[in-house]
Amino acid sequence: MGNREDLLAAAKRCLYEKGYARTTARDIAAASGVSLAAIGYHFGSKDALLNAARIQAIEEWNDQLGRALAADTDPDATPIERFEAIWTRMLELFAAHRPLWTASFEMLAQLDHAPEVRRAVADAQERARVGLAALFHQIDPTHDERSAWAVGSFYLALLPGVMAQWLIDPEHAPSGRDLADALRIIVADVGSASQNNGQTPCS
């Protein structure tokens, strides 16, 4: 590997071992065997390097999830069964990558002080919307950009909330089945309300 790849690999290790806020540029340089100056040369700043490492780690997590779902998901599953299966697998992988999500929440607290990191995270967020829409509903943004954005935004809002519950209190955090049951209740409630609104009042 070159210096850039060595720095990324070391930054990912530091994220897992020390977290975002406690990782210093010296920690990354020492873990990578690369000079401090190389961080500025390749990434501009330590925060930009940590953000790149976080994004790469999440993309690896997404790849693992995609492979697991390709192997495990029943092609004849209903949409709600697919929803439950995806969340169940997400939470299983979350347990193995818990430090990554802790670091992600730490990083969000720093965004007001790092505009370049905010821009990088915003770009990653746009990619995540597309990926989530495709993962859960196989929506192709080239054919339906508005639906992909809306559906992806919904799951992007849901994902950190679920992960936060698992970080704070895993004993009482929702499972894939719990989330699917909640979705069934919401869909039934919305459907019932729509039917009632469409009824003509009795004379």
C-alpha positions, 0 to 999 in steps of 0.5 A, spaced: 500 500 500 502 507 498 502 512 504 494 514 502 492 507 503 496 506 509 493 512 512 486 510 511 487 503 514 490 506 520 485 512 521 480 506 521 483 502 526 484 508 530 476 510 529 475 503 532 480 503 538 479 510 540 473 513 537 473 520 533 474 525 538 480 522 542 484 520 535 489 525 534 494 526 528 500 523 531 495 517 533 494 515 526 501 517 524 504 512 529 499 507 527 500 507 519 508 508 520 507 515 515 509 522 517 505 527 520 506 531 514 503 526 509 496 527 513 496 534 510 499 532 503 494 527 502 487 529 506 488 536 508 487 535 515 486 530 520 478 531 520 478 530 513 482 523 513 478 521 519 471 522 515 474 519 509 476 513 513 469 513 516 466 513 509 470 507 507 468 503 513 461 505 512 461 503 505 465 496 507 459 495 512 454 496 506 458 491 502 457 486 507 450 487 508 449 487 500 452 480 500 449 478 506 442 480 503 444 477 496 445 470 500 439 470 505 433 474 502 428 470 499 427 472 492 419 471 493 419 475 500 413 480 501 416 487 501 414 487 509 418 481 509 424 484 506 424 490 510 424 485 516 430 481 513 434 487 512 433 490 518 435 484 522 441 483 518 443 491 519 443 490 526 447 483 526 452 487 522 451 493 527 453 489 533 460 487 529 461 494 527 459 498 534 465 502 534 464 505 527 457 508 529 459 511 536 465 514 532 459 517 527 455 520 532 462 523 535 463 526 528 457 529 527 458 533 533 464 536 530 461 538 523 459 546 525 467 547 526 469 543 520 466 546 513 470 541 509 468 535 513 460 537 513 461 538 505 464 531 505 459 528 509 453 531 505 456 528 499 456 521 503 449 522 505 446 523 498 450 517 496 446 513 502 439 516 500 440 512 493 443 506 496 438 505 501 432 506 496 435 501 492 436 496 498 429 496 501 425 498 494 430 497 488 428 504 486 433 506 480 434 514 481 435 514 473 428 512 472 425 515 478 429 520 482 424 524 486 422 517 489 429 515 490 430 521 494 424 521 498 424 514 500 432 514 501 431 520 506 426 516 510 431 511 511 436 515 512 432 518 518 430 512 521 437 509 521 441 513 526 435 513 530 435 505 531 442 505 531 442 510 537 437 506 541 442 500 540 448 504 542 444 507 548 440 501 551 441 495 547 436 491 551 430 495 550 432 497 542 428 494 537 429 488 533 428 487 525 421 484 527 419 490 532 420 495 526 416 491 521 411 490 526 411 498 527 411 499 520 404 494 519 401 498 524 403 505 521 400 502 514 394 500 517 393 506 520 394 510 514 390 506 510 384 506 515 384 514 515 385 514 508 378 510 507 375 514 512 376 521 509 374 518 502 367 516 505 361 520 504 358 522 511 351 519 512 345 523 511 
